[in-house]
Amino acid sequence: MKNPIQKVRPKLPPWIRVKVSAGSSREEVESLIGRYKLNTVCRSARCPNLCECWHKRTATFMILGSECTRNCTFCAVNHSEKPAPPKRDEPAKLAKAARKMNLGYVVVTSVTRDDLPDGGASQFADTIRRLRKEIPGVKVEVLTPDFRGNTASLEKVIDAGPDVFNHNLETVERLTKEIRSGANFSRSLKVLEKAYTLGKGRVAIKSGIMAGLGETDSEIEETIREIRRTGAEMLTVGQYLPPSVKHRPLNRYVTPATFEKWRRFAEKLGFKNVASGPLVRSSYHAENLFRKGTAR
């Protein structure tokens, strides 16, 4: 029997506790991001792990502006049908900030830009190349929108040589239309499949989903199966936490034991590495996930 959507978020369970970290590292990261006028998904999406990550001198950079052409019910990023044009100097500024942060692993994501001919793929490609030039030996992970399934856009990104290509399904097929504005479950699976084919084994394929949106455990497991069939080898599964009362209400809190069950389930399917837990987000401890996956 499906759980009804709750209108008021229940009290946080004891296993969801966010550590608030302060100090010079966090302040320096915040200063660099401000100095170069960059966006981070950490702040735009109100990530619960912001304090911890910035304290450890890590951040997920968000390119192509701070306004999204889609309006997903779970997401805190601002929506606009006509966002500002991409900034030409954004890739160079991002790379310089990453170098000053002494990053050896950089995660780059973006808002969805359906208003752009290539969906912003060229900005991803330029950013990857700038990072390679600015930081020799750097590892780059990109978390991209679906580019409306455009193969040419995917080729631009993959040809630039990211180490990890990530595209999140976010939720199960049954809930996709009501949760992911403008998205299509099958199209997202095809994006992962195409990225796997284009990457020719040189690019690790990754995806992620959330629990607590109204899905069932069996639907989560079927979605994990579908992701694995695309060739993806890295997976994240985390707890959905509504950014505000205006966003999709929480359906349930998932216990750590259930997240652990899903981790074991995914690994049995052949995923090289899986991060599954209440506070897991697609870019959380991304470098650790990559290193563990490639070490096997």
N, C-alpha and C positions, 0 to 999 in steps of 0.2 A: 504493500500500500504506500502511495506517495505521500510525503510529508507536505502539509499546506504551507504556503509562503507566509512567513510571519511579518506583521506590519511594524513591529518594534523589535529591534535587535536585542536578543537576550544578553544577560550579563556575561562578560568574558569568562570563559572557563579557566581553571588554574593553570592549564598547560599553555595558555597564550599570554605571555608576559614579555614586553619589549624592554630591553636594557637601554637606558638613556646614557649615552657616552658624550663626554665633553672633553675639551683640551685643545692644544695647539694644532694638532693634525686636522681635526674637524674644522676649526676656524680657518686654516690655510686653504683647505679644499673649497670651502664656501667663498673665500676671498678670490681664489683663482677663477672660479666659475663666474663670479660677479665681474671681475676685471675684464674677462674676455667676452662678456655678455652671452654666455652659453646657457642652454636649457638642459636640465637633467630630468629623467623620468622619475628619479627619486623624489623630487619636490613636486613636479607636475601631477604625478599619480598618487601623491601622499603616501608613499611607501612606508610601512611600519618599521623597516630596517634602516632608514636613512641615517639615524644617529650612529648606529654601529658601523655602517659602511664608510661614512665620511670620516669617522674616527680612525678607521684602518686605511685611509687615503685611497678609497675606491669610490667610483661613481659610474652610473650609466648615462652617457651623454645622449641627449635627444636632439636630433637635427630636423631641419625643414620647418622650424618655427615652433610655436607653442599652442597653435590652434589646429584642430583636426576637422577634416571634412565629414567625418562620420560621428555618430553620437551614441556610442555603446552605453547600455544602461548600467554597466558595472564600473565604468571608467571615470576618473576625476579630471581628465584632460579637457580643456576648454574646446567648445565646438564652434565652427564658423564655416559658412558655405563659400566664403571668399577670403581665405587666409592671405597674409602678406607674402609677397614673392620670396623665394629662398635667398639667403644672403650668400653672395659669391665667396666672401672671405671666411665663411663659417668653417669649412674643412681645415684651413690653415690655422685658424685660431684654436680650434679644438685640438689639433695635433700639438700645438705649442703648450697648451694647458696640460695635456696628458704627459708631455715630456717634463714639465716643471713639477708634476705630481709624482714623477719617477715611476710611471706605470709601465709594467711589462706586459700587461693584459688589459685590453680596452674593449668595453662593450658599447656599441653604438646602436641606438634605436631611433624611431621617428614617429611623428604623428602620421596619419594616413593623408595623402595628398591626391585625392581623385581629380583635383583641378589641374594637375600637371600632366603633360602628355605621356611622360614615362613614369608617373607616380612618385617621382623623386629618386629614381634608381641612379641617375647620374651623380646626384649629391652623395649617395652612399659610396659609389665607386671612387669619387674624388677624395672622400674622407679616408677610405681605406688606403689609398695610394699616398696621401699626405702623411698618414700615421707611419707607414712603412719608411718614408723618406726621413721623417723627423726622429723616429725611434728605431734604429736598426735592431732587428730581431724581435720586434713587438708581435704579440699574438692579438688578433682582432676577431671579435665576435659581433655579428650583426643580427639584430632582431627586427625583421622587416614586416611591413603590411603585406597584403596579398597582391598588390599591383594589379588588381582585377584579373589576375591570372595571365598577365601579359608575359609571354616567354622572352621577348626581346629585353624587357626590363630585368627579368631574372638573370639573363645572360650578362647584362652590364655589371650586376652586382657580383655574380660568381666569377666572372673574368677578372675582376679586380683582386681576387685572391684572399677572401676572408678565411680564417681558420675554422670558424664555426658559422653556419647559417641557421638562424632560428626563426621560425614562424609559428606562433601559438594558435592552437585551435580554441583555447580558452574554456570551452564547454562542450557538452555532448551534442549530438546531431539534433535531437528533439528540441533543444532550447536555443539553438543557434540564431534563428530568425528573430526571436524576441529579445535576445541579449546582445548580439553583435550586429550593429547597424550596418547594412549594406554588404554583409558578409555571406558566404555560402560554405557550408561544411565540406562538400565535395570539392569545391574549388581550392579550399585551403589544403586538403589532402593532396591535390594535384600539384600545388605549389611545392610542397615538400618532395613529392616524387620527381618533379622537374629539377629541383635543386640537387637532389641526389644524383640524377643522371648527368646533369651538367658538371657537377663537382668531380665526377670520375674518381671518387675515392680520395681526392685531395682535400675535400671540405667535409667536416663533420656536420651532420644534420641533426637538428634539435627542435623539440616542440614542448609546449606546456599546456596544462589545463588546471582549472580551479574546481574545488568542491564547495558545496554550500549554496549553489544557485537554484536548486530544485531538482537535481538529478538523483538517480538511484546508484547504489554501489555497482550494480551490474552494468549500468550505462557507462560508468567510469571505466570499468574493465574492458568493455567493448571498444571504447574510444582509444584506450591504450593499445589494444590490438590493431586498430585501424592505423594509428600513428606508426607502429612498428612495421606494418606492411609497406609503408612508403620508402623504407630504407633508413629511417631515422634511428640513431643510435644513442641519443641523449634525451632525457625526459625530466621535466619538473612537474610536480603535483603539489599544489598549495591550497590553503584555506582562503576562500573568498571573505573579505571583510569590507562591508559597504563604506565608501569614502564619506558619505553623508546620508541624511534621511531622504534626500532627493534621488538617491540612486536605488538600484534594485535591492529590495529587502533581503536580508539573510534568511536562508531556509533552515540551515542547521550548522552546528559545530561538529566537525569530524574529529574523532579521538586520535591521538598519536598511534595507537595500536592499529587503527584502520589504515592510516598513512603508511605504516610499516608493512602491512599486508599488501598494499598496492605496490610498494617498492619491490618486494620479493616477487610479486606477480610479474611486474615489468621485466625484471632481470631474468626470469625464467623464459620470457619471450625472446630474449636476446639483446636487450638494451645493454650497452657497455657500461653506462653509469646512470643512476637515477637519484634525484633529490626529491624526497617526498616527505612533507611535514607541514605543520600548521603555519609556520612563518616563511616557508619556501616561496620565493618569487622567481620568475624566469631568469633574472640576472643575478640573483643572490648567490654569493660564493661561486660565481660563474667560472672563475679561473680554477678553483679546486675541482669542480666538476669536470672541466676539460682535461686537467692534468691526470686525474684518476682514470678517465675514460681512455685516454691515449696510452696510458701506462700498461693497459691490459693486453 
